[in-house]
Amino acid sequence: MNQCHRARSGFQMGPAPVVFNFFRQFKSLVDEFKPNRVYVVLEGRPVKRYELLPEYKATRRVEEDDPKYAELQKFFKQKDQIVDLLSKYFPVSVVRHPTSECDDTIYNLINRSSTAVPWTVVSNDTDFIQLIQQYSHVKVWNPIKKEYLEAPSDYDYITWKSLRGDGSDNIPGIPGVGDKTAADLATDPDRLAKFLEDPENAAQFQRNYDLISFRGWSDDERMEMTSTSPTEGWSEVKSVFDGYGFKSIVKEDSW
């Protein structure tokens, strides 16, 4: 979804501009990193987080009477077309867990793989700083800034964010704690311990910590993840792109 939402910007002509922009970006990323395996990770419903905070990500919901609703429906239709093409005709694994966000799915894929296998996660979501702090064989590439994400060296990212909250996910911070205070507390264990002696602070901190941390799966939960088999159907892809009028993608030198 991170890549799909990025594809809403840029070229806007024709019947499927999001599809066009996505595959232009996708090809560029594959050309740059030359991976020997690609996972395209889809969103599931974060049931556990809704149990912790029913208002989780509520600010992102768009009602049917909102002027943005029709535009979003067009976007989701094109998103489905992208997923369909990737699933049927591309040598990638399209994976999804029904009750996990894609961040958690990515975490579990990495957590269950060998540390000898290097990973590059492509996203501008700073929550992936968790991965950098936990795993030395993981890099996170920000496709907007075109640089690798860097992790703070002097404090734990999850602790810091649990203190100050996350407005983009509708996770409230602890009252009176902003970025600087959160950083000061996260770098001073004694001061943090004293701050959390207040039961209300401790309860909100723990709830936020559980919301922001990537959630590991049990063996049974792992079996719920679905994955497509990598395949190649370039003639079918070219036919679809031709039908959409993607001339710059299907011209011979680009193709």
C-alpha positions in Angstrom: 0.0 0.0 0.0 2.9 2.3 0.6 4.0 1.9 -3.0 0.5 2.1 -4.3 -0.2 5.4 -2.5 3.0 6.8 -3.9 1.7 5.9 -7.3 -1.2 8.3 -6.8 1.2 11.1 -7.6 2.8 11.9 -10.9 1.3 10.9 -14.3 -2.5 11.3 -14.2 -3.7 10.6 -17.8 -5.5 7.6 -19.2 -7.7 5.0 -17.5 -5.2 3.6 -15.0 -2.6 6.2 -13.9 -2.0 4.5 -10.6 -1.2 1.2 -12.3 1.2 3.0 -14.7 3.0 4.9 -12.0 3.3 1.8 -9.8 4.9 -0.4 -12.4 7.3 2.4 -13.5 8.4 2.7 -9.9 8.5 -1.0 -9.4 10.7 -1.6 -12.4 13.1 1.1 -11.3 13.4 -0.5 -7.9 14.1 -3.9 -9.3 16.6 -2.5 -11.7 18.4 -0.7 -8.9 18.5 -3.4 -6.2 18.6 -6.5 -8.5 17.0 -8.7 -5.8 17.0 -12.5 -6.1 13.6 -12.6 -4.5 10.8 -10.1 -4.1 8.0 -10.0 -1.6 5.0 -7.8 -2.3 3.2 -7.5 1.1 -0.5 -6.7 1.4 -2.5 -5.4 4.3 -4.6 -7.5 6.6 -7.0 -6.4 9.3 -5.0 -5.6 12.5 -7.5 -7.3 14.9 -5.2 -7.3 17.9 -4.5 -3.5 17.6 -8.2 -2.8 17.3 -8.7 -4.7 20.5 -6.2 -2.5 22.2 -7.4 0.8 20.7 -10.7 0.7 18.7 -9.9 4.2 17.3 -6.6 2.9 15.8 -6.1 4.6 12.4 -9.7 6.0 12.6 -8.5 9.3 11.1 -7.8 7.5 7.8 -11.4 6.3 7.3 -13.4 8.0 4.7 -17.2 7.9 4.8 -19.4 7.5 1.7 -20.7 11.0 1.8 -17.1 12.4 1.8 -16.1 14.0 -1.6 -12.9 11.9 -1.4 -14.8 8.6 -1.3 -15.3 8.3 -5.1 -11.7 9.1 -5.7 -10.6 6.4 -3.2 -12.8 3.8 -4.8 -11.1 4.5 -8.1 -7.7 4.1 -6.4 -8.7 0.8 -4.7 -9.9 -0.6 -8.0 -6.5 0.2 -9.6 -4.8 -1.2 -6.5 -6.7 -4.5 -7.1 -5.6 -4.5 -10.8 -1.9 -4.1 -9.6 -2.2 -7.0 -7.2 -3.9 -9.2 -9.8 -1.1 -8.6 -12.3 1.6 -9.2 -9.7 -0.1 -12.3 -8.5 -0.6 -13.9 -11.9 2.2 -12.8 -14.2 5.3 -11.6 -12.1 8.1 -13.6 -10.6 7.3 -12.3 -7.1 5.6 -13.6 -4.0 2.5 -11.6 -3.1 1.9 -12.4 0.6 -0.9 -11.5 3.0 -1.9 -12.4 6.5 -5.6 -11.9 7.2 -5.2 -10.4 10.7 -1.9 -8.6 10.4 -0.8 -5.4 8.9 1.9 -5.6 6.2 4.5 -4.2 8.7 4.0 -7.2 10.9 4.1 -9.6 8.0 7.4 -8.1 6.8 8.7 -8.4 10.4 7.8 -12.1 10.6 9.2 -12.9 7.2 12.5 -11.4 8.2 12.4 -12.8 11.8 12.0 -16.4 10.5 14.7 -16.1 7.8 18.4 -16.7 8.1 20.5 -13.8 9.2 22.9 -14.7 6.4 20.2 -13.4 3.9 20.3 -9.6 3.5 17.0 -7.8 3.2 16.0 -4.4 1.8 12.6 -3.1 2.8 11.2 -0.4 0.5 9.1 2.1 2.4 9.1 5.6 3.8 7.4 4.4 7.0 9.7 5.2 9.9 8.2 2.4 12.0 10.7 0.2 10.1 13.4 1.7 12.2 12.5 -1.1 14.6 14.0 -3.5 12.1 17.2 -1.6 11.7 17.7 -1.5 15.5 17.0 -5.2 15.8 18.7 -6.8 12.8 22.1 -6.0 11.3 21.2 -7.7 8.0 18.3 -5.4 7.2 18.2 -2.0 5.4 15.2 0.2 4.8 15.2 2.3 1.6 13.1 5.4 1.5 11.9 5.7 -2.1 10.8 9.3 -1.7 14.1 10.7 -0.2 16.1 8.0 -2.1 18.2 7.2 0.9 18.5 4.5 3.5 16.6 5.1 6.7 18.8 5.7 9.7 18.1 4.6 13.3 18.8 6.8 16.4 21.9 5.4 18.1 21.2 6.7 21.6 17.6 5.5 22.3 15.1 2.8 21.5 12.8 3.9 18.8 9.7 2.0 20.1 10.2 3.5 23.6 10.5 7.0 22.2 7.4 6.7 20.0 5.3 5.0 22.7 5.9 8.1 24.8 5.1 10.7 22.2 2.4 8.8 20.3 1.8 8.5 16.6 -0.7 11.0 15.1 -0.7 9.3 11.7 -2.1 6.1 13.3 -4.3 7.9 15.8 -2.2 6.7 18.8 -2.3 9.4 21.4 0.9 10.3 23.2 1.2 10.6 27.0 0.0 14.1 28.0 2.8 16.7 28.3 5.3 14.6 26.3 6.6 15.8 23.0 9.5 14.8 20.8 12.2 16.3 23.0 10.8 15.1 26.3 10.3 11.6 24.8 13.9 11.6 23.6 15.1 12.7 27.0 13.2 10.0 28.8 14.2 7.3 26.3 17.9 8.1 26.8 17.7 8.1 30.6 16.5 4.8 32.1 16.3 6.1 35.6 14.2 9.1 34.6 12.0 6.9 32.5 11.5 4.5 35.4 10.5 7.3 37.7 8.1 8.7 35.0 6.4 5.3 34.7 5.8 5.1 38.4 2.7 7.0 37.7 0.1 4.2 36.9 -1.6 6.3 34.2 1.6 7.0 32.4 2.7 3.3 32.7 -0.7 2.0 31.4 -0.7 4.4 28.3 3.0 3.7 27.6 2.4 -0.1 27.7 -0.6 0.2 25.4 1.3 2.4 22.9 4.3 0.0 23.1 2.1 -2.9 22.2 0.4 -1.0 19.4 3.7 0.3 17.8 5.8 -2.8 18.2 5.7 -5.4 15.4 3.8 -8.4 16.5 5.4 -11.8 16.2 3.3 -14.8 15.1 2.8 -18.1 16.7 3.3 -21.2 14.5 -0.5 -21.5 14.0 -0.7 -17.8 13.0 2.1 -18.3 10.6 0.2 -20.9 8.7 -2.6 -18.4 8.0 -0.3 -16.3 5.7 -1.0 -16.8 2.0 1.5 -16.5 -0.7 1.4 -16.6 -4.5 4.0 -18.6 -6.5 6.5 -16.5 -8.5 5.7 -16.8 -12.2 6.3 -15.0 -15.5 3.7 -14.0 -18.0 5.3 -11.2 -19.9 3.1 -11.5 -23.0 0.0 -11.2 -20.8 1.5 -8.2 -19.0 2.4 -6.5 -22.3 -1.1 -7.1 -23.6 -2.7 -5.4 -20.5 -0.3 -2.5 -20.7 -1.0 -2.1 -24.4 -4.7 -2.0 -23.6 -4.2 0.8 -21.1 -2.1 2.7 -23.6 1.1 2.6 -21.6 3.2 3.5 -24.6 6.4 4.5 -22.7 6.4 1.2 -20.9 5.8 -1.1 -23.8 8.1 0.6 -26.4 10.8 -1.9 -27.4 13.8 -0.3 -25.7 12.0 0.2 -22.4 10.4 -3.2 -22.5 
